[in-house]
């Protein structure tokens, strides 16, 4: 079955990439057990350590959207926002065909 | 431990995205059991069904590079090349920090 994928990045202010990544790793731990979540990867851009990429795979866009309401996620978003260099851009939406972790 | 990630796309000629994706799903099946491979996702770009994205996570860049030599991979690359609209571009290299499938 096809899944919903999202690949996007958040840019931290200069030198704050590690701090932003630490918050996103907490989000990953929270969200990875949510309904319909198959993947929530957190990565640093090799060319720019202040750019953090998030790669998600969900059963559906609805499951992804619901995850933003989970306990604790709002608090993490509030912690992350002041670290960002500008407004987050919309990620790349994918229809994931295969290679999905069990 | 940090892992090596690669996120890139291949653009098929008009209307050949499904055919290209089918070849890449065969590659995913071959490669996902290779040494050091944690993820080999194959996805269609929601905005452009002839653009196929591949998202890989490996223990190391060396493990990724070695996978290109696996039995059967060369044959799949040969099948895919004539479907492409132009030369593949280098993907985005990532240092994957967390959320890695077991």
N, CA and C atoms of all chains as a GROMACS GRO file, in nm:
protein
  612
    1UNK      N    1   0.083  -0.121   0.000
    1UNK     CA    2   0.000   0.000   0.000
    1UNK      C    3   0.086   0.126   0.000
    2UNK      N    4   0.043   0.225  -0.073
    2UNK     CA    5   0.118   0.350  -0.079
    2UNK      C    6   0.105   0.426   0.052
    3UNK      N    7   0.213   0.499   0.081
    3UNK     CA    8   0.217   0.574   0.206
    3UNK      C    9   0.241   0.721   0.174
    4UNK      N   10   0.219   0.804   0.275
    4UNK     CA   11   0.242   0.948   0.263
    4UNK      C   12   0.381   0.982   0.316
    5UNK      N   13   0.460   1.049   0.233
    5UNK     CA   14   0.594   1.088   0.275
    5UNK      C   15   0.611   1.239   0.274
    6UNK      N   16   0.701   1.284   0.358
    6UNK     CA   17   0.728   1.428   0.367
    6UNK      C   18   0.877   1.443   0.396
    7UNK      N   19   0.941   1.524   0.314
    7UNK     CA   20   1.086   1.547   0.330
    7UNK      C   21   1.107   1.698   0.329
    8UNK      N   22   1.146   1.750   0.442
    8UNK     CA   23   1.162   1.895   0.449
    8UNK      C   24   1.272   1.932   0.545
    9UNK      N   25   1.307   2.061   0.545
    9UNK     CA   26   1.414   2.102   0.636
    9UNK      C   27   1.375   2.223   0.719
   10UNK      N   28   1.445   2.235   0.829
   10UNK     CA   29   1.436   2.354   0.913
   10UNK      C   30   1.576   2.413   0.924
   11UNK      N   31   1.585   2.543   0.906
   11UNK     CA   32   1.716   2.609   0.913
   11UNK      C   33   1.727   2.680   1.047
   12UNK      N   34   1.831   2.640   1.123
   12UNK     CA   35   1.856   2.707   1.251
   12UNK      C   36   1.940   2.832   1.226
   13UNK      N   37   1.930   2.922   1.320
   13UNK     CA   38   2.022   3.036   1.317
   13UNK      C   39   2.165   2.984   1.332
   14UNK      N   40   2.260   3.068   1.286
   14UNK     CA   41   2.402   3.025   1.284
   14UNK      C   42   2.446   2.961   1.416
   15UNK      N   43   2.496   2.839   1.406
   15UNK     CA   44   2.554   2.772   1.521
   15UNK      C   45   2.452   2.700   1.608
   16UNK      N   46   2.324   2.709   1.575
   16UNK     CA   47   2.221   2.648   1.660
   16UNK      C   48   2.165   2.517   1.603
   17UNK      N   49   2.229   2.464   1.500
   17UNK     CA   50   2.181   2.340   1.437
   17UNK      C   51   2.175   2.223   1.534
   18UNK      N   52   2.277   2.210   1.618
   18UNK     CA   53   2.279   2.097   1.712
   18UNK      C   54   2.165   2.105   1.811
   19UNK      N   55   2.139   2.227   1.858
   19UNK     CA   56   2.032   2.247   1.955
   19UNK      C   57   1.895   2.215   1.891
   20UNK      N   58   1.878   2.261   1.766
   20UNK     CA   59   1.753   2.232   1.694
   20UNK      C   60   1.739   2.082   1.671
   21UNK      N   61   1.849   2.017   1.631
   21UNK     CA   62   1.844   1.872   1.606
   21UNK      C   63   1.805   1.796   1.732
   22UNK      N   64   1.855   1.841   1.848
   22UNK     CA   65   1.824   1.773   1.974
   22UNK      C   66   1.674   1.778   2.003
   23UNK      N   67   1.612   1.892   1.973
   23UNK     CA   68   1.467   1.906   1.993
   23UNK      C   69   1.392   1.813   1.896
   24UNK      N   70   1.439   1.808   1.773
   24UNK     CA   71   1.372   1.725   1.672
   24UNK      C   72   1.388   1.576   1.703
   25UNK      N   73   1.500   1.540   1.764
   25UNK     CA   74   1.517   1.400   1.806
   25UNK      C   75   1.418   1.365   1.917
   26UNK      N   76   1.389   1.460   2.004
   26UNK     CA   77   1.284   1.436   2.105
   26UNK      C   78   1.148   1.420   2.037
   27UNK      N   79   1.124   1.502   1.934
   27UNK     CA   80   0.998   1.490   1.860
   27UNK      C   81   0.991   1.353   1.792
   28UNK      N   82   1.102   1.309   1.738
   28UNK     CA   83   1.108   1.178   1.671
   28UNK      C   84   1.070   1.067   1.768
   29UNK      N   85   1.124   1.075   1.890
   29UNK     CA   86   1.095   0.972   1.990
   29UNK      C   87   0.947   0.971   2.026
   30UNK      N   88   0.888   1.089   2.037
   30UNK     CA   89   0.745   1.101   2.069
   30UNK      C   90   0.657   1.046   1.957
   31UNK      N   91   0.691   1.088   1.835
   31UNK     CA   92   0.601   1.071   1.722
   31UNK      C   93   0.615   0.932   1.660
   32UNK      N   94   0.732   0.871   1.677
   32UNK     CA   95   0.756   0.745   1.606
   32UNK      C   96   0.664   0.632   1.653
   33UNK      N   97   0.604   0.649   1.769
   33UNK     CA   98   0.508   0.549   1.816
   33UNK      C   99   0.363   0.590   1.788
   34UNK      N  100   0.345   0.702   1.722
   34UNK     CA  101   0.208   0.750   1.694
   34UNK      C  102   0.143   0.662   1.588
   35UNK      N  103   0.010   0.668   1.587
   35UNK     CA  104  -0.069   0.593   1.490
   35UNK      C  105  -0.024   0.627   1.348
   36UNK      N  106   0.009   0.523   1.272
   36UNK     CA  107   0.036   0.542   1.130
   36UNK      C  108   0.176   0.590   1.096
   37UNK      N  109   0.264   0.607   1.197
   37UNK     CA  110   0.400   0.655   1.168
   37UNK      C  111   0.495   0.539   1.139
   38UNK      N  112   0.561   0.545   1.025
   38UNK     CA  113   0.658   0.441   0.986
   38UNK      C  114   0.802   0.490   0.994
   39UNK      N  115   0.819   0.620   0.986
   39UNK     CA  116   0.956   0.674   0.983
   39UNK      C  117   0.954   0.820   1.024
   40UNK      N  118   1.052   0.860   1.105
   40UNK     CA  119   1.070   1.001   1.138
   40UNK      C  120   1.220   1.022   1.158
   41UNK      N  121   1.288   1.035   1.044
   41UNK     CA  122   1.435   1.050   1.043
   41UNK      C  123   1.474   1.194   1.067
   42UNK      N  124   1.577   1.214   1.147
   42UNK     CA  125   1.632   1.347   1.170
   42UNK      C  126   1.778   1.345   1.125
   43UNK      N  127   1.814   1.437   1.036
   43UNK     CA  128   1.948   1.438   0.976
   43UNK      C  129   2.001   1.580   0.967
   44UNK      N  130   2.134   1.588   0.970
   44UNK     CA  131   2.201   1.715   0.942
   44UNK      C  132   2.244   1.717   0.796
   45UNK      N  133   2.230   1.831   0.733
   45UNK     CA  134   2.282   1.850   0.597
   45UNK      C  135   2.434   1.851   0.603
   46UNK      N  136   2.498   1.763   0.526
   46UNK     CA  137   2.645   1.755   0.531
   46UNK      C  138   2.710   1.886   0.488
   47UNK      N  139   2.640   1.961   0.401
   47UNK     CA  140   2.697   2.088   0.350
   47UNK      C  141   2.669   2.204   0.444
   48UNK      N  142   2.574   2.187   0.533
   48UNK     CA  143   2.535   2.299   0.619
   48UNK      C  144   2.479   2.246   0.751
   49UNK      N  145   2.563   2.242   0.854
   49UNK     CA  146   2.522   2.178   0.980
   49UNK      C  147   2.410   2.251   1.054
   50UNK      N  148   2.372   2.370   1.006
   50UNK     CA  149   2.258   2.437   1.069
   50UNK      C  150   2.127   2.409   0.997
   51UNK      N  151   2.132   2.325   0.893
   51UNK     CA  152   2.010   2.283   0.824
   51UNK      C  153   1.979   2.139   0.866
   52UNK      N  154   1.861   2.120   0.923
   52UNK     CA  155   1.821   1.989   0.973
   52UNK      C  156   1.707   1.938   0.885
   53UNK      N  157   1.724   1.817   0.833
   53UNK     CA  158   1.623   1.756   0.747
   53UNK      C  159   1.540   1.657   0.826
   54UNK      N  160   1.412   1.653   0.797
   54UNK     CA  161   1.321   1.556   0.858
   54UNK      C  162   1.254   1.478   0.745
   55UNK      N  163   1.262   1.347   0.754
   55UNK     CA  164   1.203   1.260   0.652
   55UNK      C  165   1.102   1.171   0.720
   56UNK      N  166   0.976   1.186   0.683
   56UNK     CA  167   0.868   1.114   0.751
   56UNK      C  168   0.793   1.023   0.655
   57UNK      N  169   0.751   0.908   0.704
   57UNK     CA  170   0.659   0.822   0.628
   57UNK      C  171   0.542   0.786   0.720
   58UNK      N  172   0.422   0.811   0.668
   58UNK     CA  173   0.297   0.788   0.743
   58UNK      C  174   0.201   0.708   0.658
   59UNK      N  175   0.107   0.639   0.723
   59UNK     CA  176   0.001   0.572   0.648
   59UNK      C  177  -0.077   0.673   0.563
   60UNK      N  178  -0.099   0.792   0.616
   60UNK     CA  179  -0.180   0.892   0.545
   60UNK      C  180  -0.141   1.032   0.591
   61UNK      N  181  -0.179   1.130   0.511
   61UNK     CA  182  -0.156   1.270   0.548
   61UNK      C  183  -0.233   1.303   0.677
   62UNK      N  184  -0.350   1.241   0.692
   62UNK     CA  185  -0.431   1.266   0.812
   62UNK      C  186  -0.355   1.222   0.938
   63UNK      N  187  -0.291   1.106   0.930
   63UNK     CA  188  -0.214   1.059   1.047
   63UNK      C  189  -0.101   1.158   1.078
   64UNK      N  190  -0.035   1.206   0.972
   64UNK     CA  191   0.070   1.306   0.994
   64UNK      C  192   0.013   1.429   1.062
   65UNK      N  193  -0.097   1.481   1.009
   65UNK     CA  194  -0.154   1.605   1.063
   65UNK      C  195  -0.198   1.587   1.208
   66UNK      N  196  -0.253   1.469   1.239
   66UNK     CA  197  -0.297   1.443   1.377
   66UNK      C  198  -0.179   1.443   1.474
   67UNK      N  199  -0.063   1.402   1.426
   67UNK     CA  200   0.053   1.390   1.515
   67UNK      C  201   0.093   1.525   1.573
   68UNK      N  202   0.059   1.632   1.502
   68UNK     CA  203   0.094   1.766   1.551
   68UNK      C  204   0.016   1.801   1.678
   69UNK      N  205  -0.091   1.724   1.705
   69UNK     CA  206  -0.174   1.748   1.824
   69UNK      C  207  -0.134   1.660   1.943
   70UNK      N  208  -0.036   1.571   1.923
   70UNK     CA  209   0.002   1.479   2.032
   70UNK      C  210   0.056   1.555   2.152
   71UNK      N  211   0.034   1.498   2.269
   71UNK     CA  212   0.089   1.556   2.392
   71UNK      C  213   0.239   1.575   2.379
   72UNK      N  214   0.286   1.692   2.409
   72UNK     CA  215   0.431   1.715   2.410
   72UNK      C  216   0.482   1.774   2.280
   73UNK      N  217   0.412   1.752   2.170
   73UNK     CA  218   0.463   1.800   2.041
   73UNK      C  219   0.456   1.954   2.035
   74UNK      N  220   0.345   2.008   2.084
   74UNK     CA  221   0.332   2.154   2.084
   74UNK      C  222   0.443   2.222   2.163
   75UNK      N  223   0.479   2.161   2.277
   75UNK     CA  224   0.585   2.219   2.360
   75UNK      C  225   0.719   2.216   2.286
   76UNK      N  226   0.743   2.108   2.212
   76UNK     CA  227   0.869   2.099   2.137
   76UNK      C  228   0.871   2.200   2.023
   77UNK      N  229   0.757   2.217   1.957
   77UNK     CA  230   0.750   2.319   1.850
   77UNK      C  231   0.781   2.457   1.909
   78UNK      N  232   0.725   2.485   2.027
   78UNK     CA  233   0.751   2.615   2.092
   78UNK      C  234   0.898   2.634   2.126
   79UNK      N  235   0.964   2.523   2.162
   79UNK     CA  236   1.109   2.533   2.191
   79UNK      C  237   1.190   2.556   2.064
   80UNK      N  238   1.144   2.494   1.955
   80UNK     CA  239   1.222   2.501   1.830
   80UNK      C  240   1.208   2.636   1.760
   81UNK      N  241   1.091   2.695   1.766
   81UNK     CA  242   1.064   2.815   1.685
   81UNK      C  243   1.167   2.927   1.704
   82UNK      N  244   1.205   2.960   1.829
   82UNK     CA  245   1.299   3.072   1.844
   82UNK      C  246   1.439   3.044   1.789
   83UNK      N  247   1.469   2.916   1.761
   83UNK     CA  248   1.602   2.882   1.708
   83UNK      C  249   1.610   2.899   1.557
   84UNK      N  250   1.493   2.912   1.492
   84UNK     CA  251   1.490   2.909   1.345
   84UNK      C  252   1.534   3.041   1.283
   85UNK      N  253   1.598   3.027   1.168
   85UNK     CA  254   1.634   3.144   1.086
   85UNK      C  255   1.524   3.159   0.981
   86UNK      N  256   1.416   3.223   1.018
   86UNK     CA  257   1.307   3.243   0.922
   86UNK      C  258   1.199   3.138   0.932
   87UNK      N  259   1.097   3.158   0.856
   87UNK     CA  260   0.977   3.074   0.859
   87UNK      C  261   1.004   2.941   0.789
   88UNK      N  262   0.956   2.829   0.844
   88UNK     CA  263   0.977   2.700   0.777
   88UNK      C  264   0.908   2.699   0.640
   89UNK      N  265   0.975   2.638   0.540
   89UNK     CA  266   0.912   2.620   0.409
   89UNK      C  267   0.840   2.486   0.406
   90UNK      N  268   0.741   2.478   0.320
   90UNK     CA  269   0.667   2.352   0.303
   90UNK      C  270   0.762   2.246   0.247
   91UNK      N  271   0.753   2.125   0.302
   91UNK     CA  272   0.839   2.016   0.255
   91UNK      C  273   0.790   1.956   0.124
   92UNK      N  274   0.870   1.865   0.074
   92UNK     CA  275   0.839   1.790  -0.048
   92UNK      C  276   0.745   1.675  -0.011
   93UNK      N  277   0.628   1.670  -0.075
   93UNK     CA  278   0.534   1.561  -0.048
   93UNK      C  279   0.559   1.445  -0.142
   94UNK      N  280   0.564   1.326  -0.085
   94UNK     CA  281   0.597   1.205  -0.161
   94UNK      C  282   0.487   1.102  -0.148
   95UNK      N  283   0.473   1.023  -0.253
   95UNK     CA  284   0.390   0.903  -0.244
   95UNK      C  285   0.489   0.787  -0.234
   96UNK      N  286   0.500   0.730  -0.116
   96UNK     CA  287   0.604   0.630  -0.094
   96UNK      C  288   0.554   0.495  -0.144
   97UNK      N  289   0.633   0.435  -0.232
   97UNK     CA  290   0.591   0.313  -0.301
   97UNK      C  291   0.648   0.187  -0.238
   98UNK      N  292   0.768   0.197  -0.180
   98UNK     CA  293   0.830   0.077  -0.128
   98UNK      C  294   0.953   0.107  -0.045
   99UNK      N  295   1.006  -0.001   0.016
   99UNK     CA  296   1.122   0.015   0.102
   99UNK      C  297   1.084   0.072   0.237
  100UNK      N  298   0.956   0.055   0.274
  100UNK     CA  299   0.903   0.115   0.397
  100UNK      C  300   0.939   0.027   0.516
  101UNK      N  301   0.996   0.084   0.621
  101UNK     CA  302   1.027   0.004   0.739
  101UNK      C  303   0.900  -0.056   0.799
  102UNK      N  304   0.912  -0.177   0.851
  102UNK     CA  305   0.796  -0.248   0.908
  102UNK      C  306   0.746  -0.176   1.032
  103UNK      N  307   2.474   0.586   1.694
  103UNK     CA  308   2.581   0.619   1.598
  103UNK      C  309   2.524   0.689   1.476
  104UNK      N  310   2.597   0.784   1.425
  104UNK     CA  311   2.552   0.854   1.305
  104UNK      C  312   2.562   0.765   1.182
  105UNK      N  313   2.471   0.788   1.091
  105UNK     CA  314   2.465   0.709   0.968
  105UNK      C  315   2.480   0.801   0.847
  106UNK      N  316   2.504   0.738   0.733
  106UNK     CA  317   2.517   0.812   0.608
  106UNK      C  318   2.383   0.810   0.535
  107UNK      N  319   2.333   0.925   0.498
  107UNK     CA  320   2.206   0.932   0.426
  107UNK      C  321   2.222   0.997   0.290
  108UNK      N  322   2.135   0.960   0.201
  108UNK     CA  323   2.138   1.014   0.066
  108UNK      C  324   1.994   1.028   0.019
  109UNK      N  325   1.959   1.147  -0.027
  109UNK     CA  326   1.822   1.172  -0.074
  109UNK      C  327   1.835   1.237  -0.212
  110UNK      N  328   1.792   1.167  -0.313
  110UNK     CA  329   1.807   1.222  -0.447
  110UNK      C  330   1.696   1.174  -0.538
  111UNK      N  331   1.690   1.231  -0.657
  111UNK     CA  332   1.584   1.189  -0.749
  111UNK      C  333   1.637   1.154  -0.887
  112UNK      N  334   1.557   1.077  -0.955
  112UNK     CA  335   1.580   1.045  -1.096
  112UNK      C  336   1.455   1.091  -1.172
  113UNK      N  337   1.477   1.160  -1.281
  113UNK     CA  338   1.364   1.209  -1.362
  113UNK      C  339   1.349   1.120  -1.483
  114UNK      N  340   1.232   1.057  -1.494
  114UNK     CA  341   1.204   0.975  -1.612
  114UNK      C  342   1.154   1.065  -1.725
  115UNK      N  343   1.170   1.015  -1.846
  115UNK     CA  344   1.106   1.084  -1.959
  115UNK      C  345   0.954   1.082  -1.937
  116UNK      N  346   0.886   1.175  -2.006
  116UNK     CA  347   0.741   1.190  -1.988
  116UNK      C  348   0.666   1.058  -1.993
  117UNK      N  349   0.592   1.030  -1.887
  117UNK     CA  350   0.506   0.912  -1.885
  117UNK      C  351   0.576   0.784  -1.843
  118UNK      N  352   0.707   0.789  -1.819
  118UNK     CA  353   0.781   0.666  -1.786
  118UNK      C  354   0.814   0.654  -1.637
  119UNK      N  355   0.754   0.739  -1.556
  119UNK     CA  356   0.783   0.736  -1.413
  119UNK      C  357   0.749   0.602  -1.348
  120UNK      N  358   0.636   0.544  -1.385
  120UNK     CA  359   0.595   0.417  -1.324
  120UNK      C  360   0.693   0.306  -1.358
  121UNK      N  361   0.740   0.307  -1.482
  121UNK     CA  362   0.834   0.204  -1.527
  121UNK      C  363   0.968   0.220  -1.452
  122UNK      N  364   1.011   0.344  -1.439
  122UNK     CA  365   1.135   0.370  -1.365
  122UNK      C  366   1.119   0.329  -1.218
  123UNK      N  367   1.004   0.361  -1.158
  123UNK     CA  368   0.981   0.326  -1.018
  123UNK      C  369   0.984   0.174  -0.999
  124UNK      N  370   0.930   0.101  -1.097
  124UNK     CA  371   0.928  -0.046  -1.085
  124UNK      C  372   1.070  -0.101  -1.081
  125UNK      N  373   1.159  -0.043  -1.160
  125UNK     CA  374   1.299  -0.088  -1.161
  125UNK      C  375   1.365  -0.054  -1.026
  126UNK      N  376   1.334   0.065  -0.976
  126UNK     CA  377   1.395   0.107  -0.848
  126UNK      C  378   1.342   0.025  -0.731
  127UNK      N  379   1.218  -0.021  -0.741
  127UNK     CA  380   1.166  -0.109  -0.635
  127UNK      C  381   1.238  -0.244  -0.638
  128UNK      N  382   1.275  -0.290  -0.756
  128UNK     CA  383   1.357  -0.412  -0.765
  128UNK      C  384   1.494  -0.387  -0.701
  129UNK      N  385   1.551  -0.270  -0.729
  129UNK     CA  386   1.680  -0.235  -0.668
  129UNK      C  387   1.667  -0.230  -0.516
  130UNK      N  388   1.555  -0.174  -0.469
  130UNK     CA  389   1.531  -0.165  -0.324
  130UNK      C  390   1.530  -0.304  -0.261
  131UNK      N  391   1.463  -0.398  -0.328
  131UNK     CA  392   1.454  -0.535  -0.274
  131UNK      C  393   1.593  -0.600  -0.268
  132UNK      N  394   1.674  -0.575  -0.370
  132UNK     CA  395   1.810  -0.630  -0.374
  132UNK      C  396   1.898  -0.571  -0.264
  133UNK      N  397   1.891  -0.438  -0.257
  133UNK     CA  398   1.990  -0.364  -0.179
  133UNK      C  399   1.955  -0.359  -0.031
  134UNK      N  400   1.826  -0.374   0.001
  134UNK     CA  401   1.786  -0.356   0.141
  134UNK      C  402   1.844  -0.463   0.233
  135UNK      N  403   1.890  -0.574   0.176
  135UNK     CA  404   1.954  -0.676   0.260
  135UNK      C  405   2.107  -0.666   0.255
  136UNK      N  406   2.159  -0.566   0.186
  136UNK     CA  407   2.305  -0.552   0.174
  136UNK      C  408   2.365  -0.507   0.307
  137UNK      N  409   2.493  -0.533   0.321
  137UNK     CA  410   2.566  -0.493   0.442
  137UNK      C  411   2.551  -0.342   0.465
  138UNK      N  412   2.507  -0.307   0.584
  138UNK     CA  413   2.505  -0.166   0.622
  138UNK      C  414   2.385  -0.087   0.575
  139UNK      N  415   2.289  -0.152   0.507
  139UNK     CA  416   2.172  -0.079   0.456
  139UNK      C  417   2.060  -0.077   0.560
  140UNK      N  418   2.013   0.042   0.594
  140UNK     CA  419   1.902   0.056   0.690
  140UNK      C  420   1.772   0.099   0.623
  141UNK      N  421   1.785   0.164   0.508
  141UNK     CA  422   1.665   0.217   0.443
  141UNK      C  423   1.694   0.239   0.296
  142UNK      N  424   1.596   0.203   0.212
  142UNK     CA  425   1.605   0.234   0.068
  142UNK      C  426   1.463   0.256   0.021
  143UNK      N  427   1.415   0.379   0.047
  143UNK     CA  428   1.276   0.416   0.014
  143UNK      C  429   1.267   0.459  -0.130
  144UNK      N  430   1.161   0.419  -0.196
  144UNK     CA  431   1.133   0.463  -0.333
  144UNK      C  432   0.998   0.534  -0.331
  145UNK      N  433   0.996   0.658  -0.381
  145UNK     CA  434   0.875   0.740  -0.376
  145UNK      C  435   0.855   0.817  -0.506
  146UNK      N  436   0.730   0.847  -0.533
  146UNK     CA  437   0.696   0.936  -0.644
  146UNK      C  438   0.674   1.076  -0.588
  147UNK      N  439   0.722   1.174  -0.662
  147UNK     CA  440   0.698   1.314  -0.627
  147UNK      C  441   0.550   1.344  -0.653
  148UNK      N  442   0.479   1.392  -0.549
  148UNK     CA  443   0.335   1.416  -0.564
  148UNK      C  444   0.307   1.521  -0.672
  149UNK      N  445   0.402   1.612  -0.691
  149UNK     CA  446   0.382   1.720  -0.789
  149UNK      C  447   0.419   1.677  -0.930
  150UNK      N  448   0.497   1.568  -0.940
  150UNK     CA  449   0.546   1.528  -1.072
  150UNK      C  450   0.570   1.378  -1.076
  151UNK      N  451   0.473   1.301  -1.126
  151UNK     CA  452   0.481   1.155  -1.118
  151UNK      C  453   0.595   1.093  -1.199
  152UNK      N  454   0.665   1.173  -1.280
  152UNK     CA  455   0.781   1.118  -1.350
  152UNK      C  456   0.912   1.143  -1.275
  153UNK      N  457   0.902   1.204  -1.158
  153UNK     CA  458   1.021   1.222  -1.073
  153UNK      C  459   1.013   1.122  -0.958
  154UNK      N  460   1.116   1.037  -0.950
  154UNK     CA  461   1.119   0.932  -0.848
  154UNK      C  462   1.230   0.966  -0.749
  155UNK      N  463   1.195   0.968  -0.622
  155UNK     CA  464   1.290   1.000  -0.516
  155UNK      C  465   1.337   0.871  -0.448
  156UNK      N  466   1.465   0.869  -0.415
  156UNK     CA  467   1.522   0.756  -0.342
  156UNK      C  468   1.586   0.812  -0.215
  157UNK      N  469   1.549   0.754  -0.104
  157UNK     CA  470   1.600   0.798   0.026
  157UNK      C  471   1.669   0.679   0.091
  158UNK      N  472   1.800   0.691   0.110
  158UNK     CA  473   1.879   0.578   0.161
  158UNK      C  474   1.945   0.613   0.293
  159UNK      N  475   1.954   0.513   0.381
  159UNK     CA  476   2.034   0.527   0.504
  159UNK      C  477   2.126   0.405   0.513
  160UNK      N  478   2.256   0.435   0.530
  160UNK     CA  479   2.361   0.332   0.536
  160UNK      C  480   2.449   0.356   0.658
  161UNK      N  481   2.514   0.247   0.702
  161UNK     CA  482   2.613   0.265   0.810
  161UNK      C  483   2.721   0.364   0.769
  162UNK      N  484   2.761   0.359   0.641
  162UNK     CA  485   2.870   0.445   0.595
  162UNK      C  486   2.857   0.467   0.444
  163UNK      N  487   2.926   0.571   0.397
  163UNK     CA  488   2.930   0.598   0.253
  163UNK      C  489   2.993   0.479   0.179
  164UNK      N  490   3.090   0.415   0.244
  164UNK     CA  491   3.158   0.300   0.181
  164UNK      C  492   3.058   0.187   0.156
  165UNK      N  493   2.971   0.162   0.255
  165UNK     CA  494   2.870   0.056   0.235
  165UNK      C  495   2.779   0.092   0.119
  166UNK      N  496   2.740   0.219   0.111
  166UNK     CA  497   2.657   0.263  -0.003
  166UNK      C  498   2.730   0.237  -0.134
  167UNK      N  499   2.855   0.282  -0.141
  167UNK     CA  500   2.929   0.270  -0.267
  167UNK      C  501   2.946   0.123  -0.307
  168UNK      N  502   2.972   0.037  -0.209
  168UNK     CA  503   2.989  -0.106  -0.238
  168UNK      C  504   2.862  -0.166  -0.296
  169UNK      N  505   2.746  -0.114  -0.255
  169UNK     CA  506   2.620  -0.173  -0.299
  169UNK      C  507   2.604  -0.163  -0.450
  170UNK      N  508   2.668  -0.066  -0.510
  170UNK     CA  509   2.658  -0.049  -0.656
  170UNK      C  510   2.723  -0.166  -0.731
  171UNK      N  511   2.806  -0.242  -0.658
  171UNK     CA  512   2.874  -0.357  -0.719
  171UNK      C  513   2.799  -0.488  -0.697
  172UNK      N  514   2.688  -0.485  -0.622
  172UNK     CA  515   2.617  -0.610  -0.592
  172UNK      C  516   2.565  -0.677  -0.720
  173UNK      N  517   2.558  -0.809  -0.716
  173UNK     CA  518   2.500  -0.884  -0.828
  173UNK      C  519   2.360  -0.831  -0.859
  174UNK      N  520   2.335  -0.802  -0.985
  174UNK     CA  521   2.202  -0.762  -1.026
  174UNK      C  522   2.182  -0.612  -1.030
  175UNK      N  523   2.261  -0.537  -0.952
  175UNK     CA  524   2.241  -0.392  -0.948
  175UNK      C  525   2.282  -0.328  -1.080
  176UNK      N  526   2.393  -0.375  -1.136
  176UNK     CA  527   2.439  -0.320  -1.265
  176UNK      C  528   2.334  -0.339  -1.374
  177UNK      N  529   2.270  -0.456  -1.374
  177UNK     CA  530   2.168  -0.484  -1.476
  177UNK      C  531   2.049  -0.390  -1.460
  178UNK      N  532   2.011  -0.362  -1.335
  178UNK     CA  533   1.899  -0.270  -1.312
  178UNK      C  534   1.935  -0.128  -1.354
  179UNK      N  535   2.060  -0.087  -1.326
  179UNK     CA  536   2.104   0.046  -1.370
  179UNK      C  537   2.097   0.055  -1.523
  180UNK      N  538   2.138  -0.050  -1.589
  180UNK     CA  539   2.134  -0.051  -1.736
  180UNK      C  540   1.990  -0.042  -1.788
  181UNK      N  541   1.897  -0.104  -1.716
  181UNK     CA  542   1.756  -0.094  -1.756
  181UNK      C  543   1.700   0.047  -1.733
  182UNK      N  544   1.747   0.109  -1.626
  182UNK     CA  545   1.691   0.240  -1.589
  182UNK      C  546   1.744   0.353  -1.677
  183UNK      N  547   1.869   0.345  -1.715
  183UNK     CA  548   1.934   0.459  -1.784
  183UNK      C  549   1.855   0.508  -1.907
  184UNK      N  550   1.807   0.420  -1.995
  184UNK     CA  551   1.739   0.471  -2.115
  184UNK      C  552   1.605   0.538  -2.086
  185UNK      N  553   1.552   0.518  -1.964
  185UNK     CA  554   1.423   0.580  -1.928
  185UNK      C  555   1.441   0.725  -1.880
  186UNK      N  556   1.565   0.762  -1.849
  186UNK     CA  557   1.588   0.891  -1.783
  186UNK      C  558   1.583   1.007  -1.880
  187UNK      N  559   1.534   1.119  -1.826
  187UNK     CA  560   1.536   1.246  -1.901
  187UNK      C  561   1.660   1.321  -1.855
  188UNK      N  562   1.772   1.291  -1.911
  188UNK     CA  563   1.896   1.360  -1.873
  188UNK      C  564   1.975   1.286  -1.768
  189UNK      N  565   2.090   1.342  -1.738
  189UNK     CA  566   2.187   1.279  -1.648
  189UNK      C  567   2.141   1.294  -1.502
  190UNK      N  568   2.155   1.191  -1.421
  190UNK     CA  569   2.116   1.204  -1.280
  190UNK      C  570   2.202   1.311  -1.210
  191UNK      N  571   2.138   1.388  -1.124
  191UNK     CA  572   2.213   1.485  -1.043
  191UNK      C  573   2.254   1.421  -0.911
  192UNK      N  574   2.360   1.474  -0.855
  192UNK     CA  575   2.407   1.424  -0.725
  192UNK      C  576   2.299   1.452  -0.620
  193UNK      N  577   2.276   1.353  -0.532
  193UNK     CA  578   2.175   1.370  -0.428
  193UNK      C  579   2.226   1.454  -0.312
  194UNK      N  580   2.137   1.478  -0.220
  194UNK     CA  581   2.167   1.550  -0.097
  194UNK      C  582   2.227   1.452   0.004
  195UNK      N  583   2.348   1.483   0.052
  195UNK     CA  584   2.411   1.394   0.150
  195UNK      C  585   2.374   1.439   0.292
  196UNK      N  586   2.336   1.341   0.373
  196UNK     CA  587   2.288   1.369   0.508
  196UNK      C  588   2.370   1.293   0.612
  197UNK      N  589   2.382   1.353   0.727
  197UNK     CA  590   2.434   1.281   0.843
  197UNK      C  591   2.312   1.248   0.928
  198UNK      N  592   2.272   1.121   0.928
  198UNK     CA  593   2.146   1.084   0.992
  198UNK      C  594   2.172   1.065   1.142
  199UNK      N  595   2.094   1.137   1.221
  199UNK     CA  596   2.118   1.142   1.366
  199UNK      C  597   2.027   1.049   1.444
  200UNK      N  598   1.907   1.026   1.393
  200UNK     CA  599   1.813   0.945   1.470
  200UNK      C  600   1.689   0.911   1.392
  201UNK      N  601   1.606   0.826   1.453
  201UNK     CA  602   1.485   0.778   1.388
  201UNK      C  603   1.515   0.673   1.283
  202UNK      N  604   1.628   0.606   1.299
  202UNK     CA  605   1.677   0.508   1.201
  202UNK      C  606   1.606   0.375   1.223
  203UNK      N  607   1.550   0.316   1.118
  203UNK     CA  608   1.485   0.186   1.135
  203UNK      C  609   1.587   0.081   1.181
  204UNK      N  610   1.542  -0.009   1.266
  204UNK     CA  611   1.632  -0.113   1.321
  204UNK      C  612   1.677  -0.207   1.209
   0.00000   0.00000   0.00000
